[in-house]
Amino acid sequence: MLTLQRGRHHGLHIAPRWPATHIQIEEDALQGLLDAQARLPAELRLLVTRGFESRQGRLGDFRRRVRRLGIRVFRACYPGRHDEIDAIFGANGHDIDGHHVDVSLVLHGKRLRLLPLGVFTPPRWQDRRVARHAEAVALVKHSLQYCGFDLHHNPTEALQIHCDYRGSNQLADSGILQLLPKP
């Protein structure tokens, strides 16, 4: 597993989500992200915010505590969305290995905040932000899928762009290749 510090790594922006100070990622998943980045236009960059985080240690303990508190607040704020709690507040594989990553977008040098209030961003706000940047979001998601990543099924998690590296070219026969710019 590789450890990436804040900054740039072969064109990828690396910005660990607080309180993490680095991102751990499997080498093949990193290559998948680099391949996805290569398929995107120059003004659209990937920003990696989260990779592997061990269950043991301070960061794992901190994440568990924050998740427990977050679940309580989420239940109070969104009583009709209880069925999403596991998807949103689960570790989603980040505690298993470095094939599970969260990615954000940088467009024209500015980070797109699709979830300005994190997972507490109301769905209506999410929809408006996605609509405003629909082309960029679609390009990134298609590029990631083409390069072997599965996107999270939950709409909120998908906007954190939580994805799992599977390593296969899943879109080769789907016709999506015509939508993506050539590297």
Secondary structure by P-SEA (a helix, b strand, c coil): cccccccccccbbbbccccccbbbbcaaaaaaaaaaaaaccccbbbbbcccbbbcccaaaaaaaaaaaaaaaaaaaacccccccccccccccccccccccbbbbbbccccccccccccccccaaaaaaaaaaaaaaaaaaaaaaaaacccccccaaaaaacbbbbcccccccccccccccccc
